Amino acid sequence: MGWNDNTARSLLRGLFDAGVQAADPAAVLAAHLPIKPTGRCIVVGVGKSAATMAAALEAAWPDVDLRGIVVTRYGHGFATQRIRVLEASHPVPDAASEAGARALMAEVAGLGPDDLVIALISGGGSALAALPGPGLSLADKQAVNASLLRSGAPIGVMNAVRKHLSGIKAGRLAAAAAPARVVTLVISDVPGDDPAVIASGPTVPGAPSRAAVRAMVAQYGVELPPAAAALLAGEANLPPIAGPVDVRMIATPAMALEAAAQAVREAGATPMILGDALEGESRELGTVMAGIARSIRTHGHPAPAPCVLLSGGEATVTIGARKPGRGGRNTEFLLSLAVALQGLPNIWAVAGDTDGIDGTEDAAGAIVTPSTLARATAAGVDPATCLAAHDSYSLFDAVGDLIRTGPTLTNVNDFRAILVT
């Protein structure tokens, strides 16, 4: 392929789309379904992909008497016939999040051993189904979530705290469904694909100890309302593991990266998958990736050009006390990358959240080109100032390089690709 700005942009956008398509429930869910039940089949679900997963299940089992409820993010609904779709708030829960969690718990009550519960779980579920634990109010849960988001804590720490303050997470939904069989279908959005972490594991028992969670809270400076602090000070009350947990991963970050890698090969370049679980501060990750790209460009290591560096995972942005500008972890990563590269020729990059929403903005992510910094400066936008102010969205908006997909209705976390020619 002859590489220029147009071909580079086209490839990178195609790679992002390939990653998203690899996690489309309509394409992947049916292959993971269990044997059809002899008793009732109850469907419960929570997450940004819950509605599309429900629609895919209805399409795969037209002859099964399904009923149930799933809870997804506002704007992420999808037309279904037999499974009811509720919408709630993300990333901070609202009254609909609490109502949705209570509806899920009620849906699985009173089942028998011949009944089957299919749980459809995807990222975002921790906020979307928020059932306060003993002694807590919804306002307490909202305060904890807001503090966690400000703290810069990794997603594993956030979910560990949420589990101990919840009435539905850490296997409590599955415990409420007993003695029915529970099969959990999961779209993973977390490093390592641990089903106990995704949506804080409503059907997967297990959580760190209370002492470990208290240490996490102290380490990241998470501010807790008095009721939450009191609950964490007591002994854990988690449901026991009653039997084998049937969890089936239907889409993961690794699957998305492999789909993109195949597209890279077809374009005549070499893919290098650096990992599906990269974490850390977005701006620091951008600087590191710029160093690897520079090495390929200058020395041909760790691979000769044309090469595409692929990675996934969930970086973080620690805001601190300063009021931030606009942007999410993916555009901050890209701006840091661009600042570190300083317009080095023949390097382009894309990064975006596969759910179509980077942070709380209307963009999935953006594209970086060798001319990004120059075009931003010409538009009157200073890259260093934007990076310091966590205002990456504004810079990429000014140069016209934001990627706006709208909600993709799936979610396998962040996707990053750096092309070096």
matplotlib code that plots the C-alpha trace (Angstrom):
import matplotlib.pyplot as plt

x = [0.0, 1.2, 1.2, 0.0, -2.3, -5.5, -4.5, -3.1, -6.4, -8.5, -6.5, -6.7, -10.4, -10.9, -9.0, -11.1, -14.3, -12.9, -12.3, -15.9, -17.4, -15.6, -17.6, -21.0, -23.5, -25.5, -22.4, -21.0, -23.6, -25.5, -22.4, -22.1, -25.6, -26.3, -28.8, -32.3, -34.1, -37.0, -38.3, -38.6, -35.9, -35.4, -33.1, -31.4, -28.7, -26.8, -24.2, -23.8, -24.3, -27.2, -30.0, -28.1, -27.2, -30.9, -31.9, -29.3, -30.6, -34.2, -33.0, -31.1, -33.9, -37.2, -38.8, -37.9, -40.3, -38.0, -38.9, -36.8, -35.3, -32.0, -30.6, -28.4, -27.2, -29.4, -29.3, -28.1, -31.5, -32.4, -35.6, -36.6, -39.8, -39.8, -37.1, -37.8, -35.1, -34.6, -32.2, -30.2, -27.2, -23.5, -20.9, -22.7, -25.8, -29.2, -32.7, -33.3, -30.1, -31.5, -34.9, -33.3, -31.2, -34.3, -36.2, -33.4, -33.4, -37.2, -37.1, -35.0, -36.9, -38.9, -37.2, -36.8, -34.0, -35.4, -35.4, -32.6, -31.3, -29.2, -27.3, -26.1, -23.2, -21.1, -19.1, -20.8, -23.0, -21.5, -23.3, -26.3, -27.5, -26.8, -28.5, -27.3, -25.9, -27.1, -27.5, -26.6, -28.7, -28.5, -26.9, -24.1, -23.5, -23.5, -20.9, -18.7, -18.8, -18.0, -15.1, -13.8, -13.9, -11.9, -9.3, -7.6, -8.0, -7.8, -11.1, -10.2, -10.0, -13.2, -15.1, -13.6, -15.0, -18.4, -18.8, -18.7, -21.2, -23.7, -26.8, -26.5, -22.8, -20.3, -22.6, -25.6, -27.8, -26.9, -27.6, -31.1, -31.8, -30.9, -31.7, -32.1, -29.1, -27.4, -25.4, -23.6, -22.6, -20.0, -18.6, -15.4, -14.2, -11.6, -7.9, -7.6, -11.2, -12.0, -15.7, -15.7, -14.6, -16.9, -19.9, -18.6, -19.6, -23.4, -23.4, -19.8, -19.1, -15.9, -14.3, -11.2, -11.4, -12.7, -9.3, -7.9, -10.6, -10.0, -6.4, -7.4, -9.6, -6.7, -4.2, -6.2, -7.7, -11.3, -13.7, -16.4, -19.7, -20.1, -22.5, -20.1, -17.1, -19.1, -20.1, -16.5, -15.4, -17.5, -17.2, -17.9, -21.3, -20.8, -22.9, -21.1, -20.1, -22.8, -21.4, -19.6, -20.0, -20.9, -19.4, -18.9, -16.8, -18.4, -16.2, -13.0, -10.4, -8.0, -10.6, -10.9, -7.2, -6.8, -9.5, -7.6, -4.3, -5.8, -6.9, -3.3, -1.9, -4.3, -3.1, 0.5, 1.8, 3.1, 0.8, 2.4, -0.1, 1.4, -1.3, -5.0, -4.6, -2.4, -3.1, -1.7, -2.0, -3.1, -0.5, 2.3, 1.1, 1.1, 4.8, 5.8, 4.0, 5.6, 9.0, 8.3, 7.0, 10.1, 12.3, 10.5, 10.8, 14.4, 15.9, 13.4, 13.0, 11.1, 9.8, 10.5, 8.0, 5.3, 4.1, 1.0, 1.2, -2.0, -3.1, -6.1, -6.9, -8.1, -5.9, -6.8, -6.8, -6.2, -7.9, -6.9, -8.3, -8.0, -11.2, -10.6, -11.3, -13.1, -11.9, -11.5, -8.6, -8.3, -8.0, -5.6, -3.5, -3.4, -2.5, 0.3, 1.5, 1.4, 3.3, 6.0, 6.4, 6.5, 5.4, 7.7, 6.9, 5.2, 3.5, -0.3, -2.5, -6.1, -7.5, -11.1, -13.5, -15.2, -18.5, -18.4, -18.1, -14.7, -15.3, -18.5, -18.1, -19.9, -16.7, -15.3, -11.8, -9.6, -6.9, -3.3, -1.3, 2.2, 0.5, -1.7, 0.3, 0.9, -2.7, -3.7, -1.3, -2.6, -6.1, -5.0, -4.9, -1.8, -1.2, 0.9, -1.8, -4.6, -2.6, -2.0, -5.7, -7.0, -8.6, -7.7, -11.3, -11.1, -7.8, -9.0, -12.3, -10.5, -8.5, -11.5, -10.0, -12.5, -14.2, -17.9, -19.6, -22.5, -23.1, -21.8, -23.9, -21.0, -17.9, -14.5, -12.7, -10.2, -8.6, -5.3, -3.4, -0.2, 0.9, 4.5, 5.5]
y = [0.0, 3.5, 5.4, 8.9, 10.8, 9.5, 5.9, 6.0, 7.6, 5.1, 2.1, 3.4, 4.1, 0.7, -1.0, 0.7, -0.4, -3.9, -4.0, -2.9, -5.3, -8.2, -7.5, -7.2, -9.4, -10.2, -11.8, -13.7, -14.4, -17.4, -19.6, -19.4, -20.3, -23.4, -26.2, -24.9, -25.3, -27.6, -25.1, -21.3, -19.1, -15.8, -13.2, -10.6, -8.3, -5.1, -3.0, -0.8, -3.8, -5.3, -4.4, -5.6, -8.8, -9.3, -8.7, -11.2, -13.8, -13.3, -13.8, -16.9, -18.5, -17.6, -20.8, -20.4, -18.7, -15.9, -13.2, -10.8, -7.4, -5.8, -2.4, -0.3, 3.2, 6.1, 6.2, 2.6, 1.0, -1.4, -2.8, -6.1, -8.2, -10.3, -8.9, -5.5, -2.9, -0.3, 2.7, 4.3, 6.6, 6.1, 6.6, 8.0, 6.0, 7.7, 6.6, 4.6, 2.6, 1.7, 0.9, -1.3, -3.2, -3.9, -5.1, -7.5, -9.0, -9.4, -11.0, -14.0, -14.5, -17.7, -19.9, -23.6, -26.1, -26.7, -23.0, -21.3, -17.8, -16.3, -13.2, -10.8, -8.8, -6.0, -3.0, -0.2, -2.4, -1.2, 2.1, 1.0, -1.5, 0.2, -1.4, 0.2, -2.1, -2.3, 1.2, 3.0, 5.4, 6.1, 9.4, 7.6, 5.4, 8.4, 10.1, 7.1, 6.7, 10.3, 10.1, 7.0, 8.6, 11.6, 9.5, 8.0, 4.5, 1.7, -0.1, -3.1, -0.9, 0.9, -2.4, -3.8, -0.9, -1.0, -4.7, -4.2, -1.4, -3.2, -5.4, -7.0, -7.2, -9.9, -12.8, -11.5, -11.6, -15.3, -16.1, -14.6, -16.9, -20.1, -23.0, -22.1, -22.7, -19.4, -19.1, -15.8, -14.4, -11.7, -9.0, -8.0, -4.5, -5.0, -6.0, -9.7, -10.5, -11.4, -12.0, -11.1, -7.6, -6.9, -4.9, -5.9, -9.5, -9.6, -13.4, -14.2, -14.6, -13.3, -10.0, -8.8, -8.6, -5.6, -4.9, -4.9, -2.5, -0.2, -0.1, 0.7, 3.6, 5.1, 4.6, 6.5, 9.1, 8.0, 10.1, 8.0, 9.2, 8.1, 5.3, 3.8, 4.1, 2.4, -0.5, -1.0, -1.0, -4.1, -7.7, -8.7, -10.2, -11.9, -14.8, -18.2, -20.0, -22.5, -24.5, -24.1, -20.8, -21.0, -17.9, -17.7, -14.9, -14.0, -10.9, -9.6, -6.9, -9.6, -10.8, -7.2, -6.7, -10.0, -8.9, -5.6, -7.5, -9.5, -6.3, -4.9, -8.0, -7.6, -4.0, -5.2, -4.1, -6.0, -6.0, -6.0, -6.7, -5.1, -6.4, -6.1, -5.0, -1.8, 0.5, 3.6, 7.3, 8.1, 10.8, 8.6, 5.7, 8.2, 9.1, 5.5, 4.6, 7.5, 6.1, 2.8, 4.3, 6.5, 3.5, 1.7, 4.8, 5.5, 2.0, -0.6, -2.0, -3.9, -4.4, -2.7, -0.4, -0.5, -1.6, -1.1, -1.2, -2.5, -2.3, -2.4, -1.9, 1.0, 3.9, 6.5, 10.3, 11.7, 15.1, 16.3, 19.6, 21.5, 21.9, 19.9, 20.8, 18.4, 15.0, 11.3, 8.9, 8.1, 11.7, 12.5, 9.5, 10.8, 14.3, 13.1, 10.9, 13.8, 16.2, 13.5, 12.9, 16.6, 16.1, 13.2, 12.2, 8.9, 8.2, 8.2, 6.9, 6.2, 5.6, 5.3, 3.7, 0.8, 1.8, 5.1, 7.4, 8.5, 9.7, 11.7, 13.3, 12.7, 11.3, 7.8, 9.1, 10.8, 10.4, 11.8, 12.7, 14.2, 17.6, 17.5, 19.9, 22.3, 22.4, 23.0, 25.9, 27.4, 27.1, 29.1, 26.1, 25.4, 21.6, 21.8, 24.0, 21.6, 18.6, 20.3, 21.2, 17.8, 19.5, 17.1, 17.1, 20.8, 20.4, 17.5, 19.2, 22.3, 20.3, 18.2, 14.9, 13.6, 10.2, 10.3, 7.0, 7.4, 4.6, 1.4, -0.8, -3.0, -2.4, -4.2, -1.2, 1.1, 0.4, 1.9, 1.6, 3.4, 3.2, 3.7, 3.7]
z = [0.0, -0.8, 2.5, 2.8, 5.1, 3.4, 3.4, 6.9, 8.2, 6.3, 7.7, 11.3, 11.2, 9.7, 12.5, 15.1, 13.3, 13.1, 16.8, 17.5, 15.0, 16.6, 19.8, 18.1, 20.1, 16.9, 15.5, 18.5, 21.1, 19.6, 19.6, 23.4, 24.4, 26.6, 25.8, 25.7, 29.1, 30.0, 32.5, 32.5, 31.0, 32.7, 31.2, 33.3, 32.3, 32.9, 31.1, 28.0, 25.7, 27.7, 25.2, 22.1, 23.9, 24.7, 21.1, 19.9, 22.4, 21.2, 17.6, 18.5, 20.5, 18.7, 20.0, 23.7, 26.0, 27.2, 29.7, 31.7, 32.2, 31.3, 32.3, 30.0, 29.8, 28.7, 24.9, 24.6, 24.3, 21.5, 20.2, 21.8, 21.8, 24.9, 27.2, 28.8, 28.5, 31.2, 31.0, 33.8, 34.4, 33.9, 35.3, 38.4, 39.3, 39.6, 40.9, 37.7, 38.5, 41.9, 40.5, 37.8, 40.3, 42.4, 39.2, 38.4, 41.9, 41.8, 38.4, 39.6, 42.9, 43.4, 40.7, 40.8, 39.9, 36.4, 35.5, 33.6, 34.2, 31.4, 32.7, 30.1, 31.5, 30.0, 31.1, 32.9, 35.0, 38.3, 37.9, 36.0, 38.6, 41.9, 44.9, 48.1, 50.7, 54.3, 55.8, 52.6, 50.5, 46.8, 47.6, 49.5, 46.4, 44.1, 46.4, 46.4, 42.6, 42.1, 44.5, 42.8, 39.4, 40.7, 42.4, 39.4, 40.9, 38.3, 37.5, 39.6, 42.7, 41.8, 41.5, 44.7, 46.6, 44.9, 45.7, 49.4, 49.3, 47.1, 47.5, 44.0, 43.1, 44.0, 43.2, 45.1, 41.9, 41.3, 45.0, 44.7, 41.7, 43.5, 43.0, 39.3, 37.0, 36.1, 32.8, 32.4, 29.0, 29.2, 27.0, 28.8, 29.2, 31.9, 31.9, 32.3, 31.5, 35.2, 35.3, 39.0, 38.0, 35.0, 36.2, 39.7, 39.1, 39.9, 39.2, 40.2, 44.0, 45.5, 46.5, 48.2, 52.0, 53.8, 55.1, 51.6, 50.4, 53.3, 52.2, 48.6, 49.8, 51.8, 49.0, 46.4, 48.8, 48.1, 50.2, 51.8, 53.3, 57.0, 56.2, 53.6, 55.9, 58.7, 56.4, 55.3, 58.9, 59.6, 58.6, 55.0, 54.2, 50.8, 49.4, 49.6, 46.4, 46.1, 43.1, 39.8, 38.1, 34.4, 32.8, 29.0, 27.5, 24.1, 23.3, 24.8, 24.2, 22.9, 20.3, 19.1, 18.8, 16.9, 14.4, 13.9, 13.5, 10.7, 9.0, 9.4, 7.7, 4.8, 4.4, 4.0, 7.3, 10.4, 13.5, 17.0, 19.7, 22.8, 25.2, 25.9, 29.5, 29.5, 32.4, 34.0, 33.5, 30.0, 29.4, 30.7, 28.4, 25.5, 26.2, 26.4, 23.1, 21.4, 22.4, 20.9, 17.7, 17.4, 17.8, 14.9, 12.8, 13.5, 14.2, 12.9, 16.4, 17.8, 14.2, 10.9, 9.3, 8.1, 11.5, 13.6, 17.4, 18.8, 22.4, 24.7, 28.3, 30.4, 31.3, 33.8, 34.1, 37.5, 37.7, 41.2, 42.5, 39.3, 37.3, 34.1, 30.5, 28.1, 27.1, 28.1, 28.6, 24.9, 23.6, 26.5, 25.5, 21.9, 22.8, 25.0, 22.2, 19.7, 22.1, 22.6, 18.9, 18.0, 14.5, 13.6, 10.1, 9.1, 12.4, 12.7, 15.6, 16.6, 20.1, 21.2, 23.6, 21.8, 23.4, 21.4, 24.3, 25.6, 29.2, 29.1, 25.7, 22.4, 20.7, 20.8, 20.4, 17.8, 15.2, 15.5, 12.3, 11.9, 11.4, 14.5, 16.5, 13.7, 12.8, 16.4, 16.7, 13.5, 15.0, 18.0, 20.4, 22.4, 22.8, 26.0, 27.7, 26.6, 28.0, 31.3, 31.6, 30.6, 27.6, 24.8, 23.4, 22.6, 20.7, 18.5, 17.9, 16.7, 14.1, 13.1, 14.1, 16.7, 15.9, 16.5, 16.2, 18.6, 21.0, 19.4, 21.8, 22.7, 24.9, 25.0, 26.5, 24.8, 21.4, 20.4, 17.1, 16.0, 12.4, 11.6, 7.9]

ax = plt.figure().add_subplot(projection="3d")
ax.plot(x, y, z, "-o")
ax.set_aspect("equal")
plt.show()
